[in-house]
Amino acid sequence: MSTQGNRTRPDRVTTQTVVEMKHSGEKISMLTAYDYTMAGIVDASGVDVILVGDSASNVMAGFETTVPMTLEHMIYHTSCVVRAAERALVIADLPFMSYQVTIKEALINAGRMMKEAGAHAVKLEGGKFIADTVKRLVDAGIPVMGHLGLTPQSIYKFGTYKVRAKEEEEADNLLRDAQLLEEAGAFSVVLEKIPAELAGKVTKQLSVPTIGIGAGPHCDGQVLVLHDMLGLNKGFSPRFLRRYADLHSQMCSAVKHYIEDVKSGDFPNDKEQY
């Protein structure tokens, strides 16, 4: 714990912290958040890492894919989360086409995410083709998390959300890509929707931590979309998702109760007025 003035603050999780967690054998917990209130709840609960994912496109904006998210959208959501997070490491996705065109453009956009939004690190999707970009960002002082396997920004290329790297050639390429990302300076790599055995191989190969989503138990940590694990989204039920609550039903019940009380005149009562 550290003390600032009269306020005791929890020790901040850093990129170095999560690397040390891998080497000590402590699993890393990561959840998404996109706004101040939810981020505050997640942070106060003790999560290690908050990912401001471009999945905000789906769960916050209602788009079918993550492709429509802009850098301005991501800066807004990230700044909201950063203001709430006192302990967790906050990582922000760089959205589609904000880093794939040129290394210079990637550097400028990642710099904006750090300076304007206050992100502690950025996440990029892809392997070999972004390795030089990762190295340039890291050299500039911007921590980078990689992302391999199912990469949602490339959904129109893949044409499906099915498990990736089931075939030997793609699995071998993923192993090489993971090594290239580490060599480029990435401090961690997300592995999404790949066979558990392959994720275990990647995890053993790398000296930096892997974070799995639909990648089995052998990764150094796990991530889920907050709205999915809380049961706010009812229509999304992949095999890897474990729902820890049914907030959709609870919230609907509360709203219906409120409506009934307003209609009946029960709300506000004598104690709820001035």
C-alpha positions as CSV (number, residue, x, y, z in Angstrom):
1,M,0.0,0.0,0.0
2,S,1.1,3.6,-0.6
3,T,0.0,6.8,1.1
4,Q,-0.8,10.1,-0.7
5,G,-1.7,12.8,1.8
6,N,-4.1,11.3,4.2
7,R,-5.4,8.8,1.7
8,T,-4.2,5.2,1.5
9,R,-4.1,3.9,-2.0
10,P,-3.7,0.3,-3.2
11,D,-0.5,-0.5,-5.1
12,R,-1.1,0.0,-8.8
13,V,-0.8,-3.0,-11.0
14,T,1.7,-2.4,-13.8
15,T,2.9,-4.2,-16.9
16,Q,5.8,-5.4,-14.8
17,T,3.4,-6.7,-12.1
18,V,1.6,-9.0,-14.6
19,V,5.0,-10.4,-15.9
20,E,6.0,-11.1,-12.3
21,M,2.7,-12.8,-11.7
22,K,3.4,-15.2,-14.5
23,H,6.8,-16.1,-13.1
24,S,5.4,-16.5,-9.5
25,G,2.6,-18.7,-10.8
26,E,-0.2,-16.3,-9.8
27,K,-3.1,-16.3,-12.3
28,I,-4.0,-12.9,-13.8
29,S,-7.7,-11.7,-13.7
30,M,-8.8,-9.4,-16.5
31,L,-12.3,-8.0,-17.3
32,T,-13.6,-5.4,-19.8
33,A,-15.2,-2.1,-18.7
34,Y,-16.3,0.9,-20.8
35,D,-17.6,3.5,-18.4
36,Y,-16.8,5.1,-15.0
37,T,-19.4,3.4,-12.9
38,M,-18.7,-0.2,-14.0
39,A,-15.0,0.3,-14.0
40,G,-15.2,1.5,-10.4
41,I,-17.0,-1.6,-9.4
42,V,-14.6,-3.9,-11.2
43,D,-11.6,-2.1,-9.8
44,A,-12.9,-2.0,-6.2
45,S,-13.5,-5.8,-6.5
46,G,-9.8,-6.3,-7.0
47,V,-9.4,-7.3,-10.7
48,D,-5.8,-7.1,-11.9
49,V,-6.4,-5.7,-15.4
50,I,-9.2,-3.8,-17.0
51,L,-9.4,-4.0,-20.8
52,V,-11.3,-1.2,-22.5
53,G,-12.1,-3.4,-25.5
54,D,-13.4,-2.4,-28.8
55,S,-16.1,-4.9,-27.9
56,A,-17.7,-1.6,-26.7
57,S,-18.9,-1.6,-30.3
58,N,-21.1,-4.6,-29.6
59,V,-22.2,-4.2,-26.0
60,M,-22.4,-0.4,-25.7
61,A,-23.2,0.8,-29.2
62,G,-25.1,-2.2,-30.6
63,F,-23.0,-2.8,-33.7
64,E,-22.7,-6.3,-35.1
65,T,-18.8,-6.2,-35.2
66,T,-16.0,-4.2,-33.7
67,V,-15.0,-2.7,-37.0
68,P,-17.1,0.6,-36.6
69,M,-15.3,1.7,-33.5
70,T,-13.2,4.9,-34.1
71,L,-10.1,6.1,-32.2
72,E,-12.3,8.9,-30.7
73,H,-14.8,6.4,-29.4
74,M,-12.0,4.4,-27.7
75,I,-10.4,7.5,-26.3
76,Y,-13.7,8.5,-24.7
77,H,-14.4,5.1,-23.2
78,T,-10.9,4.7,-22.0
79,S,-10.8,8.1,-20.3
80,C,-14.0,7.2,-18.4
81,V,-12.4,3.9,-17.2
82,V,-9.1,5.5,-16.2
83,R,-10.9,8.0,-14.0
84,A,-12.4,5.2,-12.0
85,A,-9.5,2.7,-11.8
86,E,-7.3,3.2,-8.7
87,R,-5.5,-0.1,-8.8
88,A,-6.0,-2.0,-12.0
89,L,-3.8,-1.8,-15.0
90,V,-5.9,-0.2,-17.8
91,I,-5.3,-1.4,-21.3
92,A,-7.1,0.1,-24.3
93,D,-7.7,-1.6,-27.7
94,L,-6.5,0.4,-30.7
95,P,-9.4,0.1,-33.1
96,F,-9.5,-1.2,-36.6
97,M,-7.4,0.8,-39.1
98,S,-5.8,3.0,-36.4
99,Y,-2.5,1.1,-36.6
100,Q,-2.5,-1.1,-39.7
101,V,-1.7,1.6,-42.3
102,T,1.7,2.9,-41.3
103,I,3.9,2.7,-38.3
104,K,3.9,6.5,-38.0
105,E,0.1,6.5,-37.9
106,A,0.1,3.8,-35.3
107,L,2.6,5.7,-33.1
108,I,0.5,8.9,-33.3
109,N,-2.7,7.1,-32.5
110,A,-1.2,5.1,-29.6
111,G,0.3,8.3,-28.3
112,R,-3.1,9.9,-28.3
113,M,-4.5,6.9,-26.4
114,M,-1.9,7.4,-23.7
115,K,-1.9,11.2,-23.5
116,E,-5.6,12.0,-24.0
117,A,-7.2,9.0,-22.5
118,G,-4.6,8.1,-19.9
119,A,-4.3,4.4,-20.9
120,H,-1.5,2.5,-19.3
121,A,-1.0,0.3,-22.4
122,V,-2.6,-0.5,-25.7
123,K,-3.6,-3.8,-27.4
124,L,-3.1,-4.6,-31.0
125,E,-4.4,-7.6,-33.0
126,G,-2.2,-9.6,-35.3
127,G,1.2,-11.3,-35.5
128,K,4.1,-11.0,-38.0
129,F,2.6,-8.1,-39.9
130,I,2.4,-5.9,-36.9
131,A,5.7,-6.9,-35.2
132,D,7.6,-3.9,-36.5
133,T,4.8,-1.6,-35.3
134,V,4.9,-3.2,-31.8
135,K,8.6,-2.7,-31.6
136,R,8.3,1.0,-32.6
137,L,5.6,1.6,-30.0
138,V,7.6,-0.1,-27.3
139,D,10.7,1.8,-28.2
140,A,8.7,5.0,-27.8
141,G,7.7,4.0,-24.3
142,I,4.2,2.7,-25.1
143,P,3.5,-0.8,-23.6
144,V,1.8,-3.2,-26.0
145,M,-0.3,-6.2,-25.4
146,G,-0.7,-8.5,-28.4
147,H,-3.7,-10.5,-29.5
148,L,-3.7,-13.7,-31.5
149,G,-6.1,-16.5,-32.6
150,L,-9.6,-15.2,-33.3
151,T,-9.0,-11.5,-34.0
152,P,-12.4,-9.8,-34.2
153,Q,-11.2,-6.8,-36.2
154,S,-10.5,-9.3,-39.0
155,I,-13.9,-10.9,-39.0
156,Y,-14.7,-10.0,-42.6
157,K,-11.4,-11.7,-43.6
158,F,-12.2,-14.9,-41.6
159,G,-15.9,-14.9,-42.2
160,T,-16.6,-16.7,-39.0
161,Y,-16.2,-16.6,-35.2
162,K,-15.2,-20.3,-35.1
163,V,-12.2,-21.6,-33.2
164,R,-8.9,-20.7,-34.9
165,A,-5.6,-22.6,-35.3
166,K,-7.1,-26.1,-35.2
167,E,-5.0,-27.1,-38.3
168,E,-1.3,-27.7,-37.9
169,E,-0.2,-25.0,-40.3
170,E,-2.2,-22.2,-38.6
171,A,-1.1,-23.5,-35.2
172,D,2.5,-23.3,-36.2
173,N,2.1,-19.8,-37.6
174,L,0.4,-18.7,-34.3
175,L,3.3,-20.1,-32.3
176,R,5.8,-18.1,-34.5
177,D,3.6,-15.0,-34.2
178,A,3.6,-15.2,-30.4
179,Q,7.4,-15.4,-30.3
180,L,7.7,-12.5,-32.7
181,L,5.4,-10.4,-30.6
182,E,7.5,-11.1,-27.5
183,E,10.7,-10.4,-29.4
184,A,9.2,-7.1,-30.5
185,G,8.6,-6.1,-26.9
186,A,5.0,-7.0,-26.1
187,F,4.5,-7.5,-22.4
188,S,1.6,-9.9,-22.8
189,V,-0.5,-11.7,-25.4
190,V,-4.2,-12.4,-25.5
191,L,-5.1,-15.8,-27.0
192,E,-8.7,-15.9,-28.2
193,K,-10.7,-19.0,-29.1
194,I,-7.9,-21.5,-29.9
195,P,-7.4,-25.1,-28.8
196,A,-6.4,-25.4,-25.1
197,E,-3.4,-27.6,-26.0
198,L,-2.0,-24.9,-28.3
199,A,-2.6,-22.2,-25.8
200,G,-0.6,-24.3,-23.3
201,K,2.3,-24.5,-25.8
202,V,2.3,-20.8,-26.4
203,T,2.2,-20.1,-22.6
204,K,5.2,-22.4,-22.0
205,Q,7.1,-20.8,-25.0
206,L,6.7,-17.2,-23.9
207,S,8.4,-15.5,-20.9
208,V,5.6,-12.9,-20.9
209,P,2.0,-13.8,-19.8
210,T,-0.8,-15.1,-21.9
211,I,-4.4,-14.1,-21.3
212,G,-7.0,-16.5,-22.6
213,I,-10.6,-16.1,-23.7
214,G,-11.9,-19.4,-25.0
215,A,-8.4,-20.8,-24.9
216,G,-8.5,-23.2,-22.0
217,P,-7.0,-23.3,-18.5
218,H,-3.3,-23.3,-19.3
219,C,-3.0,-19.5,-20.0
220,D,-1.4,-17.3,-17.3
221,G,-4.7,-15.4,-16.9
222,Q,-8.3,-15.1,-18.2
223,V,-10.5,-12.3,-19.6
224,L,-14.2,-12.1,-20.2
225,V,-16.5,-9.3,-21.4
226,L,-18.1,-7.9,-18.2
227,H,-21.5,-7.6,-19.7
228,D,-21.4,-11.3,-20.7
229,M,-20.2,-12.7,-17.4
230,L,-22.7,-10.6,-15.4
231,G,-25.6,-12.0,-17.6
232,L,-26.5,-8.6,-19.0
233,N,-26.4,-10.0,-22.5
234,K,-28.8,-12.9,-22.9
235,G,-28.2,-13.9,-26.6
236,F,-24.5,-14.6,-26.4
237,S,-23.7,-18.1,-25.1
238,P,-20.3,-19.5,-26.3
239,R,-18.9,-22.5,-24.6
240,F,-16.2,-20.6,-22.8
241,L,-18.6,-18.1,-21.1
242,R,-19.4,-18.6,-17.5
243,R,-22.2,-16.4,-16.2
244,Y,-21.6,-15.3,-12.6
245,A,-24.9,-13.4,-12.3
246,D,-28.2,-12.9,-14.1
247,L,-28.4,-9.2,-14.0
248,H,-30.6,-9.0,-17.1
249,S,-33.5,-10.7,-15.2
250,Q,-32.8,-8.8,-12.0
251,M,-32.8,-5.4,-13.8
252,C,-35.9,-6.2,-15.8
253,S,-37.7,-7.1,-12.5
254,A,-36.6,-3.9,-10.8
255,V,-37.7,-1.7,-13.7
256,K,-41.1,-3.5,-13.9
257,H,-41.5,-3.0,-10.1
258,Y,-40.7,0.7,-10.5
259,I,-43.2,1.1,-13.3
260,E,-45.9,-0.6,-11.2
261,D,-45.2,1.7,-8.2
262,V,-45.4,4.8,-10.4
263,K,-48.6,3.7,-12.1
264,S,-50.2,2.9,-8.7
265,G,-49.1,6.1,-7.0
266,D,-47.0,4.2,-4.5
267,F,-43.9,6.0,-5.6
268,P,-43.0,8.5,-4.2
269,N,-44.4,7.9,-0.7
270,D,-44.5,10.3,2.2
271,K,-40.8,9.6,3.1
272,E,-39.6,10.2,-0.5
273,Q,-40.7,13.8,-0.8
274,Y,-39.7,17.2,0.6
